[in-house]
Amino acid sequence: MVDSISQDVLIIGSGLAGLRAAISSAATDRKLDIAVVSKVQVMRSHSVSAEGGTAAVLFEEEGDNQESHIYDTIKGSDFLADQDVAERLVQNIPYEIYQLDHWGMPWSRRTDGRIAQRNFGGYSFPRATYAQDKVGFYGMQTLYDTSLKFDNIRFYNEWFCTSILTDDEGSFRGVTAIEMKTGNFFKLLAPAGIMCTGGAGRLYSFSTYAYSATPDGLDMAYRAGMALKDMEFVQFHPTGILPSGILITEGARGEGGYLINSTGQRFMKKYAPEKLELASRDVVSRAMIQEIREGRGFKHESGVDCLKLDLTHLGAENIKARLGGIREIGIKFSGIDVINEPIDVRPVCHYMMGGIHTNIEGATEMKGLWAAGEAACNSVHGANRLGANSTAECLVWGRITGELAARYVASNKPSSISDLPQQVLEEEKRIYDGIFRGSGEMNPYQLRKDVTDTMDAKVHVFRHEEMLQDGLKKLVELKKMSWKHVDDKAKEYNTNFTNVMEIDSILRIAEIVLKGALVRRESRGAHARTDYPTRDDVNFLKHTLAYYGAQSPKLCWYPVSITRYAPTERKY
Ligand SMILES: Cc1cc2nc3c(=O)[nH]c(=O)nc-3n(C[C@H](O)[C@H](O)[C@H](O)COP(=O)(O)OP(=O)(O)OC[C@H]3O[C@@H](n4cnc5c(N)ncnc54)[C@H](O)[C@@H]3O)c2cc1C
């Protein structure tokens, strides 16, 4: 008999989206019990590493305006964003900035005492609201502190969720989860849930993401019958340092940093004459790979090709005050002090535009379940996210979904939640017989590396049919390997077991990225096909949906909501 714990709203994930959703649910109805479940400690959630800022229009009297933020977001998305959703983001985010300010967020300040904003790629106005270069750390700290003021929020830290539970009508009823400390298996039951499980950047080896950023949440939704949307759109950030891939924020270019090639040229003049280094990320990353291909790159000591980011002209005081975190990163992880010399950088996997298919309110296809933050795809970013719009998304849809889930519980609370014995039994079989006790020769960590190296090699900044087919073939071979092998048979704190469950999800979700990239025979935003080099609005101005199939995903299309701007050619 599996123990169960019941609450009213179950939030899976304790990053910016999860914490904002928890506060919103708890404040909407203080009588509700809100649970936040996370496979890591709250402050180890990936959001802590967000660096450069949160986009918002704060100073209309100084020339900014919401229409411009909406347009920049839609243009940045290469016209795949749902335009009503972009509008919702822009209208709601200023409130969130001030709300965080009131809760104690130490936003950086201008000399006149007002909240400071900096330039970011693809924007027409400096609107990335920053807290030095640690917006994620300070944002998380502020939200976590605030959440502790609510007696009706309870944290389940280091609980690893494995599957979604549903009732006979297919409505959300909770999740199964392992309490990592004890190794005990539980049902966490609730009439409403919010998936805030973050992005899946660890589908790639060279990545800015935390090692915990694996697609388990996406996979849970996918296995439960919900669609994943636009998964082929993976963002490669221009400036990952070598050899680790740790991020140098776009804020460094926002503050005036240059990218230079081996001839000493600021090559972005050629690719984006107006915006230069502050063109959208897809444009800058493509330009960098092009420079490398044409022989104007540098060789890092690890043997990897790269370019250089030069901040030396910004001055020591400026760098220390506004980019102190990335200076420390450079010194510790690359042995370079950016005050004194340029640093080696290369495009790096940084963000998933795709995720669990939701509507504008964050509602998934499952009754009683919402999704927010990077795990969700409400289509606000389309084919390419603008920097600083993701933390914004987490805050806006954290609040919206938290409130909706709480209101839903008030009107839909079942008198009792059934035990769902059959589903729980099947899940136990899947994870204990299929994974924990699964025998196989191949070391799962080697398998993970092979899969993520394949993604680095085959679905990167530039793609073409042959490459993608090769990648898919390799992935299918790896999937067939006899690998499900958990060496550590301990019950308590068995991270070997949870790592292997993460790998299991990586295998399924990597296939969706590859298949989506294959069927999208055009170039749009972050998806650049050398065999189909132009955007094709006639055939592909639509979202990709992937539904679960026992052998492989089933793909179909979904319309884009175009409410304001007809697609035009993108120039920066
Ligand atoms: C280095 C870096 C810098 C960035 N800088 C910026 C920036 O300046 N501005 C900006 O807008 N965006 C930035 N981004 C993007 C932004 O940080 C993320 O998109 C955002 O923080 C994601 O937040 P989230 O709440 O959706 O998910 P996360 O913060 O990733 O949280 C996911 C949560 O889900 C939990 N979880 C996952 N799987 C399970 C499971 N199986 N069981 C239980 N719990 C689970 C995790 O424990 C975690 O708590 C940056 C990204 C990176 C990588």
The ligand as an ORCA input file, in Angstrom:
! r2SCAN-3c Opt
* xyz 0 1
  C      22.610     30.663    -16.977
  C      21.256     31.181    -17.323
  C      20.980     32.536    -17.203
  C      19.722     33.022    -17.510
  N      19.480     34.370    -17.390
  C      18.237     34.838    -17.665
  C      17.946     36.224    -17.518
  O      18.787     37.027    -17.145
  N      16.697     36.642    -17.808
  C      15.715     35.786    -18.227
  O      14.591     36.212    -18.460
  N      15.965     34.461    -18.352
  C      17.198     33.976    -18.077
  N      17.438     32.633    -18.212
  C      16.314     31.710    -18.413
  C      15.566     31.565    -17.101
  O      16.485     31.588    -16.037
  C      14.781     30.264    -17.024
  O      14.033     30.077    -18.181
  C      13.838     30.303    -15.827
  O      14.535     30.647    -14.653
  C      13.143     28.961    -15.650
  O      12.431     28.994    -14.443
  P      11.345     27.898    -14.100
  O      10.734     28.299    -12.811
  O      10.466     27.668    -15.258
  O      12.180     26.551    -13.921
  P      13.491     26.161    -13.014
  O      14.047     27.319    -12.277
  O      14.341     25.424    -13.940
  O      12.865     25.213    -11.960
  C      12.426     23.909    -12.272
  C      11.973     23.256    -10.991
  O      11.368     22.010    -11.301
  C      11.807     21.037    -10.407
  N      11.700     19.716    -11.035
  C      12.072     19.363    -12.287
  N      11.826     18.055    -12.484
  C      11.295     17.576    -11.346
  C      10.850     16.308    -10.905
  N      10.922     15.229    -11.695
  N      10.369     16.181     -9.651
  C      10.312     17.245     -8.817
  N      10.729     18.469     -9.168
  C      11.206     18.641    -10.418
  C      13.233     21.437    -10.077
  O      13.660     20.887     -8.870
  C      13.104     22.958    -10.019
  O      12.695     23.348     -8.733
  C      18.709     32.136    -17.950
  C      18.992     30.784    -18.093
  C      20.265     30.313    -17.824
  C      20.559     28.878    -18.076
*
